[in-house]
């Protein structure tokens, strides 16, 4: 496959991804020994392109890597980068070695930053984006739309408030243009050496909002708490499946002797946890978000700080659905089902409690 053929393939894939209201093609795979693959509606699909040879993937990688990335790739046999095709889209690329050949996986990132309404995010998330301080976490497995949600939250703020927003990303995905806010986007590797040092430096850059691509380590988490305590809104992601796991993962990252203090700080500064799953829409209509939202009120603060008293977050989210806009995954799934957007089979296979879901469905 020539470089021009690869570019044409990317353009065709992006056009296909934009052909429906829901994103159709999200990722593209280049692997030696098979034709390029595309993730269509969440499932990997083959193409009728020629089988890739080692020289093909090496040529594509060489085009994507600058001198710094190339040195890192040669040393570590893996690297993350991003690039744009003018007038088309951005792509986040993971380039790595497997069985001594070069493989590449690309994520399509539209040039247009999505709105929260376009992402079909619950209205509560707009309120979370408007908090003036604290820590907000977006969680989910890889490919569940966390970056899109954060981008939508930043766009929402950018359209309404004269903030100084600093983002720290690895790599930069969505490109934001200043509207009401001034947005500074720093990329690990090109603009900063690592998350922790960039995050610490951002506190001296007069920020109102700091968005950190991922809570990867204890240093980043410690800085997030300190930033939230000193009056900033910090937004970030964690690769966890729900609010309960997120809170546990955050605390367990720290040594045992520090965990009680971290519980106190987290209870005081965490504002919300937004957890996401992508479900298949009915009739191959694409993918749609099911969302769990935990808002940290007085009761939740007590659960975080005193787990021995019980921490049934799901029961609390059900109880506070109307007053605070909290939502469990099962409530979100039922809503999608009621709107005719997903099938009963999809609802059952993604339910937190399948028996409960069957009972709810039988009462409809």
N, C-alpha and C positions, 0 to 999 in steps of 0.2 A: 504493500500500500504506500503510495507516494504521499508526501506532505500535503499536496493540493487535494488528493483524494480524502485524506483524513479531515481537512478543513471542510470540504464539501459534506462529508458525513456528519460533522458537528453541526453545520448549518441546517442540514435536513432534519437532524434530531431535534434541534431547537424549534424549528418550524412545526414539527409534529407535537412538541410539548406545548405549543401555544395554540394548537388547533381546537382545543376544547376549553371550556371555562375552568375545568379542573386540570391541574398539571398532569400530563400523560407520561412523558419521559423525564425521569429525574436524574439518571446516572448513565454513563457510557463506559464500557470496559474494553480495553485493548489487551489481549493476552495471546502470547505465541501459541500456535497450534490450533486456533479457532478463529472464525470471523469475529469482527467486533460485535459486542453484545449491548443491548439497551434495556434498562429497567423500565418496564412499561406497566403503569398502574400497580407499582409495587412488586412486580414479578419480572425476573430476568428473561429476556426474549432474544432469540437468535436473529441474525440478519442474513441477507444473501450476498454480503460483501465477500471478497476473497479471504482465504485463510491467512492469518498473519504469520510472518516469518520474524526471526530475531532482528534482522536488519530493519524491519518496519517499525517495531516498537522502540528500538534504539534511536531511530531517526526522529520519531515524534518526541521522545524524551529530550533529545539533544536540542530540539527547537524550543522546548519549554523551559529549559534550565539556563539560568545565568551563571556566571562564574562562581558566585557564592553557593548557590544551590547545587551546582555540579560538584563542587568540593565536598559538600555535605553528603550528597548521594554516593560518591565514591568511597567516603569514609564509613557511612552508616548503612548503605544499601537501601535507603528509603528517605523520602523527602516530601514535604507538602508545599505546594505553591498555588498561585492563582494567575489567571491571564484573561484577557478580553479579546473578542473578535469585534472589530469596529462595527457599530450599527446593529449588532446582533445580541450578544450576551456575554457575561463573565462565566468562567469555569473555575472551580476549585479542583486541583489535580493532586492525587496521591500517586507518586511514582515509586516503585519498589521492585526489588529482585525476588523472583521465585523460580526455583529449579535452574538457577544461574542465567535466567533470561529476564528482560525488563518487562514489567507489567504496569499499566496505567489505568486508574479509575478516576473518572471526571464527574463532578456534580455540576449540573446546569444551574446558574444563578442569573435570573433575569436582570437586565439593566434597571428596570423599573422596580423601585422599592415597593413591596405590597402594603396595602392598608390593612388594618385589623379587620375591617368589614370584608374585604376580599378574601382574607384567610378564614372567615367564618369563626372568628374568635368570640367568645362570650363578651358582652358589654362590660363586665366586671374588669376585664383586662385593661380597658381604657382608664378606669379609675386607678388601677395599680400603677399605670404609667404616669399618673399625675401626682403620685406621692412626692413629697418634697424631701424625704430622707428615708433611710432604712435600706434593707437588703431584699431584693426580689429575685427569685430563682425560677428558671424555666427548665424543666426536666423531661427526660424521655430517652429512649434508645436512639442509637445512631440512625439518622434519616427520618426522624419523627417531626421535623419542621421547627426545631428549636431556634435555629438562626433566623428563619423567616419571621417567627413571632417576635424575637428581639428587634429585628429590623422594622417590623410594623409598629412596635412600641416607640422606637426612636423617631420614626416618621411622624407618629401622632404628636409627640412632644415638639418636634421640629416645626410642625405646622401651627402650633398654638403658643409657644413660649420662647422668650429671648434667653435661652439657656446656653451655657458652654458645655458641650457634650464631648467627652473623650471616650473613644473606643479603642480597645486593645485586642487584636485579633491574630489568629494564626491558621491560615492567612486571612487577609481582608476578603470578605465576601461581597455583600451589598455595598455599593458606593452611594454615600449620602451627599446631597447638595444642600448648602445652607438655604433655609427659608426664613424662619424667625430665629432659629438657633445658629450658633457657630459650632460646627462639628469637626473635631480633629480625629482622624483615624490613623492609628499606629499599628504596623505589622511586625510581628515577631520575626527577627532575622534581618529585615531591611531597616526598620526604624527603632528596634529595641532588641536586647539580647534574650530576654525571657519575660514571662508574665509578671513574676513577683517584683522585679526591679522596675519594670514599666509602670506597674500599678502604684508602687511607692512614689515614683517620680510624678505620676499624675496628680497626686495630692498637693503638689506644689505648683500646679498649672491652673489654679483658680477654677476647678470644675464645679458644675452643678450636678451633672450626671456622669457616672463612670460605667461603661459597659465593658466587661471582661469576657472574652469569648468562652472561657471555661474555668471552673474552680478545680484546678488540677492537683494542688498540693497544699500543705499546711500553711506555707508562707502566704500564698494567695488568699486563703481563707482568713488568716489572721488580719491581713491588710483590709479585706472586705469588711470585717467587723469593725475595725478601727475607723475606716472611712465612713461607715454608716453611723457610728457613734459621734463623729465630728460634723454631722449635718449634711452628708451627701446621700444621694440615691444611687445605689450600686445594683446593677443588673448583671446576671451571669447565668450560666448553665451548669448542670451536673448530669452525668449519665446514670440516672436512677429512674425507676419506673413510676413512683408515686411519692406523695408528700411524706408519708411515714418513713420510707426508705431513705429519702433525701435528708431528713433531719438526723436519722441515725448515722448515715454515711458522713455527714458533715462533722458530727461530734466524734465519731470513731476515728477520724483522720488524725486526731490529736492524741498524744500520750495519755495514759490513764490518769496520771496525777493532774493533768490540766482539764480533764473533761468536765468536771463540775463547774469550773469557771466559764468554760466555753458554753455550757448549757445556759448559764445566767446571761452571758452576752448575746447568745443567739436568741433567747426568749425576748430580750429587750429590743433587738434590732431587726429580726426577721419580720418582714411585712406580709409576704405572700409566697406561696409555691404554686406554680402553674405546671401541671404534668400533662403530657400529650401522648396519644396513640393515633396512628393513621389507620383508618378503616377503609375497606373497599366499598365504593358506592355501588348502588344497584345498577344493573345493566352495563357493567364495564364503564361507568361514568367517570372513573378516576379515583382519587383518594380524598378522604375528608377527615377532619380532626374530631376526635373525641377528647374532651378536656376535663381534667380534675383541677379544681381550684380550692386551695386552702388559704383563707385570710386569717392572719394572726391577730386574734382579739384576746381579751383577758383570759378566757377559758383555755385557749390554745397555748398562751404563754405559760400557764400553770402546767399544762401537759408536758411541754418541753422541759421546763425547769424541774418538775417533780414527776418523773416517769413512773415512780413507784405508786402513784395515785391513780394510774391508768392513762392510756393514751389512745383511746378509740377515736382517731381522727375522722374515720368514715361516718360514724354515728353523729359526730358533731357537725360535719359538713351537711348531712341530710337535714339536721335540725335547724341549721342556720342558712339554709338555701335562700329563703325569701328575704330575710333581713340583711344579710351580708353579700349575697350573690355567690355563696360557696356552691360547689357542685362536685359530686362524685363521678367517677367514670361511668357507673351504671346509670345515673341520672342523665348524663350526657348521651349515652348510647340510646336510652329510651326516647329521648327527644329527637334524635336522628331517625329512629325507627318510626316515630309518630309522624314525622314530616315526609316519610316515604323515601328517604335518601339511602337507606341500607336495608338489606334483607334480614329476616328473622334469623337465618343461619349465621350471618355475620355478627349480629347482635349477641347471639348465644356463644359463639366461639371467642368473643372478646370480653365477655362479662367477667367482672370480678368474682361474682357468685352466680354460677349458671342456674342453680335451683331457684334462687331469688328472681333471676331474670325470667325464667319460665313462668313463675307465679305472676309477676307483673304483666307479662304478655297475655296471660290467660284472663286477666282482669280488664284488659282493654276492650 
